[in-house]
Amino acid sequence: MLSPKEGGSERPNTPAISVDSLVKNYGDRRALDHVTFDVHRAEIFCLLGPNGGGKSTLFRILSTLMLPDEGKATIVGCNVVTAAASVRARIGVVFQSPSLDSKLTVRENLLCGGALYGLQGTELKQRMHDAVKAVQLEERLNDRVESLSGGLQRRTEIAKCLLIRPEVLLLDEPSTGLDPAARLDLWAALETLRREREVTILCTTHFMEEAARADRVGIISAGKFVAMGTPKELIDTLGGDVLSLSVHQGPDSLAQQINQRYGTSSTVVEGEIRIEHPKAYELAARIAGDFPGEIIGLRIARPTLEDVFIARTGKFFGEQT
């Protein structure tokens, strides 16, 4: 088996993941449009985007399952195209679709996974011990996978990836199908891996609350990054609470009048007027008083990453085609 130190130009100061102007086309449709970003070592980075936005295509390129049409990507200094074997020796990959044998126990799945990696004997036993301890599965080794909850199955998949002691862990929609409690447990395990083992973690997600736990978030839409930064940095760009107005008719005309009267930068998204403002409650009262009969509903909320997406794209967070 290839040693994690072979086949690459690993340097401590290089990013764990570096992507430079990646392009991928499916016929006439551009799935990735000159995507560029870095992921720091021992960082949890979330790719947040709607289905069809390009995150799964990017994930497949990084996991060496797909070739880009243009651009370059490296993982710990190894090119995902020209040094794919070296990349695979350094990464653990958890796909959205399960890869476990449900009729086998956790222990048996790990033994099979270790054998495929070329591990055996004392070395495999030690790595299995370390892996299950990292994701808190010590008491479940003899349980059949089919008897485990979705969250425990996902942690078993992560344990299997940890057998090769990866420097980078790639996870595609890891919380899909999990209940809220299982999501919390999964993220606690990921944060422990990052903190105690300095594993770099990149995951794709469409869950806002999941992305909000990452160190940094890249929001992707229609094959392009529309925002990147820490969750707090991204939310702070909105400059205040979000005021949403539902109107009887003519939202574009009313939005223009509101902008002219109050100096705001309101936008219309799918028939709803949206305004980010530091004094949203005061502004709401003024608008209701100045435009009686035109407002049929309003709500005020603290901004979220979804509001960042709406502000950058002019669309609600949903599937893209």
C-alpha positions, 0 to 999 in steps of 0.5 A, spaced: 500 500 500 502 507 498 505 510 504 501 517 506 508 520 505 509 517 498 508 521 491 507 528 493 510 534 494 507 535 501 509 541 505 506 544 512 505 551 509 501 549 503 493 548 504 490 542 505 486 543 499 487 548 493 482 549 487 484 553 482 479 555 476 476 549 476 471 548 470 466 542 468 461 541 463 456 536 462 454 538 454 452 545 454 451 546 461 456 548 465 456 545 472 463 548 475 465 555 472 472 557 474 471 555 481 477 557 486 478 556 493 483 553 499 482 549 505 486 550 511 489 544 514 485 542 520 479 546 518 472 544 517 470 547 511 463 546 508 460 547 501 453 549 502 449 550 496 442 547 493 441 541 489 444 542 482 448 548 484 455 544 483 457 542 490 457 534 488 461 535 481 466 539 485 466 533 491 467 528 485 473 531 482 476 532 489 475 525 490 478 523 484 472 520 481 471 525 475 476 529 471 475 537 470 475 540 463 479 545 465 483 548 472 487 544 477 486 541 484 491 539 489 490 535 496 496 536 501 500 538 494 498 532 490 494 533 483 488 530 483 489 528 476 496 527 475 497 524 482 490 520 483 493 514 487 497 519 492 491 523 493 487 517 495 492 514 500 491 521 503 484 522 503 478 518 507 471 519 503 464 518 505 459 518 500 452 520 500 450 513 498 452 507 504 458 503 503 457 498 508 455 491 508 448 491 512 449 484 514 456 484 517 457 487 524 461 493 525 467 489 526 467 485 520 466 491 516 472 494 518 476 488 517 474 488 510 475 495 509 482 494 512 483 488 508 482 492 502 487 497 504 492 492 505 492 492 512 492 486 517 494 483 523 496 487 529 497 494 525 489 493 523 487 491 530 490 497 532 488 502 527 481 499 528 481 500 535 483 508 534 478 509 529 472 506 533 475 510 539 475 517 535 467 516 533 465 513 539 463 506 537 467 501 542 460 498 544 458 497 538 463 493 534 459 486 535 452 489 532 450 488 525 450 494 521 442 493 519 441 494 527 444 501 527 441 508 527 442 512 521 447 516 525 451 510 528 451 507 521 454 514 518 459 514 524 461 507 522 463 509 515 467 514 518 471 509 522 472 505 516 475 511 512 480 513 518 483 506 518 488 509 513 489 515 518 487 520 512 490 527 512 483 530 509 476 527 510 471 528 504 464 527 506 458 528 501 451 530 505 453 526 511 447 528 515 442 526 509 437 522 512 439 523 520 434 526 525 437 532 529 440 528 535 444 524 530 446 530 526 449 533 533 452 527 534 456 526 528 458 533 528 461 532 535 465 526 532 467 531 526 469 536 531 473 531 535 477 529 529 479 536 527 481 538 534 485 531 536 487 529 530 488 535 526 484 532 520 482 537 515 474 536 513 471 538 507 463 536 507 458 538 502 451 540 505 444 543 504 443 544 511 444 551 514 444 549 521 450 544 519 454 549 515 453 554 521 458 549 525 463 549 520 470 554 521 468 557 514 463 556 508 463 556 501 456 558 498 456 555 491 450 557 486 450 555 479 457 553 479 460 559 482 462 561 489 457 567 491 460 568 498 466 565 502 468 566 509 466 564 516 459 563 518 459 570 522 463 574 517 458 572 512 452 574 516 455 580 518 455 582 511 447 583 511 448 589 516 442 587 520 435 584 521 431 581 515 425 584 514 420 581 509 414 584 506 408 581 503 404 585 499 397 585 495 400 587 488 406 590 485 412 589 489 417 591 484 413 598 484 413 598 492 420 596 493 422 602 489 418 607 493 421 604 499 428 605 497 427 612 495 423 614 501 428 611 506 434 610 502 434 602 503 436 597 498 430 592 498 430 587 493 424 583 490 425 575 491 419 571 488 414 576 489 416 578 496 420 584 498 426 583 503 430 589 506 436 588 511 436 593 516 439 595 523 433 597 525 428 593 522 423 593 527 422 601 527 423 601 519 417 596 519 412 600 523 414 606 519 413 602 512 406 600 515 404 607 517 406 610 510 403 605 506 397 603 509 393 597 505 398 595 501 402 590 506 398 584 507 404 581 512 411 582 514 416 578 518 422 580 522 428 575 523 435 574 525 439 573 518 442 566 517 446 563 511 440 562 507 439 570 507 446 571 505 444 566 499 438 570 497 442 577 498 447 574 493 443 570 488 436 574 488 433 567 489 430 562 495 435 556 497 432 551 493 434 546 487 437 548 481 437 546 474 
